[in-house]
Amino acid sequence: MKETPVIEAMPLYTHLDRIQKGLSALGIGPDDVIEPAQLFPLDQWHYDGTAAVQRAAAQLGLLPGSHVLDVGAGLGGPARFLAHTTGCQVTALELQPQLHQIGVDLTRRCGLSERVLHVCGDALTYPLPDAAFDAVVSWLAVHHIPDRRQLCARMSSALRSGGGCYIEDLYMRAQFSAAELSDVRNVLIGNSVTSIDDFAADLRAGGFVEVVATDLTRETVPFVAARVATWRRDAAKYIDDFGAEAYRALETFYAVIASLFANGSLGCLRVVAIKP
Ligand SMILES: C[S@@+](CC[C@H](N)C(=O)[O-])C[C@H]1O[C@@H](n2cnc3c(N)ncnc32)[C@H](O)[C@@H]1O
């Protein structure tokens, strides 16, 4: 029987020593203070880096004092960027304890622990306070989460009335072939990759209004194609910095994603919505 893939084995989430190795390559030791900007090439695990996060901050009108929930925070890159650039308070919710711990450490070394609270748990079950947040954000995490409708209901409950939701994620543009579906399930750990309409319907069913979904595929295709091309071009340097195994794991991962986008079956979307 085929084993169910575990999220910890997804290549983006393995070889985690590459974060400190990347910092060491900049001359930053394991206990050294870090400028948030020094982390941006390492801690933004979504498309279009900090520019994507900046767009969310502008759309949501985040200010010092705004309370933001980041679902699937990874290493906390977007959370730190938001806190650092807008002065808002972010609760960074991450499933995987190892990523959570690295996030806590990076936030402390960036001097942002008073503005970013890292919490570790499953967004489908972690106890979230009611009506406590002004905004909820999420980058490339929702597709991992099997019960998206329940997730949307939980995000809506956590928001105050009038609060905004801003998500960027993957969607299914055209029916996946059997081989593509296998890649989506086993390489991307995609547990809820559906049409844009189904995504928006789950937000409405979860209690959101003014749901506006935008197709970002056109700008994402060149990003993912360039990412794998650059990775291959700079192979020698990456192998030097991170090791051959880490290089190969990410090469496969980046190549599968670029191919799914190039085939036209995988897409990227932004969806914004309001809690009434
Ligand atoms: C591709 S990473 C993106 C991380 C971060 N949003 C960023 O853009 O840098 C997706 C993250 O979602 C987390 N995740 C997946 N399922 C989750 C769940 N049920 N609850 C909380 N986090 C989850 C994963 O562990 C992973 O760290």
The ligand as a Tripos MOL2 file, in Angstrom:
@<TRIPOS>MOLECULE
LIG
   27    29     1     0     0
SMALL
NO_CHARGES

@<TRIPOS>ATOM
      1 C1          4.9150   27.0730    1.6660 C.3       1 LIG1
      2 S1          5.0050   27.3560    3.3960 S.3       1 LIG1
      3 C2          4.7910   29.1180    3.4200 C.3       1 LIG1
      4 C3          5.2450   29.7350    4.7090 C.3       1 LIG1
      5 C4          4.9790   31.2250    4.8340 C.3       1 LIG1
      6 N1          3.5530   31.5110    4.7010 N.3       1 LIG1
      7 C5          5.7610   31.9950    3.8170 C.2       1 LIG1
      8 O1          5.1670   32.4700    2.8520 O.co2     1 LIG1
      9 O2          6.9820   32.1340    3.9760 O.co2     1 LIG1
     10 C6          3.4330   26.7750    4.0470 C.3       1 LIG1
     11 C7          3.4350   26.5820    5.5570 C.3       1 LIG1
     12 O3          2.1160   26.2160    6.0010 O.3       1 LIG1
     13 C8          2.2830   25.3480    7.1140 C.3       1 LIG1
     14 N2          1.0350   24.5890    7.3420 N.ar      1 LIG1
     15 C9          0.5690   23.5600    6.6090 C.ar      1 LIG1
     16 N3         -0.5570   23.0710    7.1560 N.ar      1 LIG1
     17 C10        -0.8140   23.8140    8.2710 C.ar      1 LIG1
     18 C11        -1.8260   23.7800    9.2680 C.ar      1 LIG1
     19 N4         -2.8190   22.8680    9.2220 N.pl3     1 LIG1
     20 N5         -1.7680   24.6770   10.2690 N.ar      1 LIG1
     21 C12        -0.7580   25.5830   10.3360 C.ar      1 LIG1
     22 N6          0.2380   25.6580    9.4190 N.ar      1 LIG1
     23 C13         0.2070   24.7840    8.3920 C.ar      1 LIG1
     24 C14         3.4370   24.4590    6.6690 C.3       1 LIG1
     25 O4          3.9770   23.7190    7.7320 O.3       1 LIG1
     26 C15         4.3630   25.4870    6.0420 C.3       1 LIG1
     27 O5          5.2560   26.0070    6.9680 O.3       1 LIG1
@<TRIPOS>BOND
     1     1     2 1
     2     2     3 1
     3     2    10 1
     4     3     4 1
     5     4     5 1
     6     5     6 1
     7     5     7 1
     8     7     8 2
     9     7     9 1
    10    10    11 1
    11    11    12 1
    12    11    26 1
    13    12    13 1
    14    13    14 1
    15    13    24 1
    16    14    15 ar
    17    14    23 ar
    18    15    16 ar
    19    16    17 ar
    20    17    18 ar
    21    17    23 ar
    22    18    19 1
    23    18    20 ar
    24    20    21 ar
    25    21    22 ar
    26    22    23 ar
    27    24    25 1
    28    24    26 1
    29    26    27 1
@<TRIPOS>SUBSTRUCTURE
     1 LIG1         1 GROUP 0 **** ****
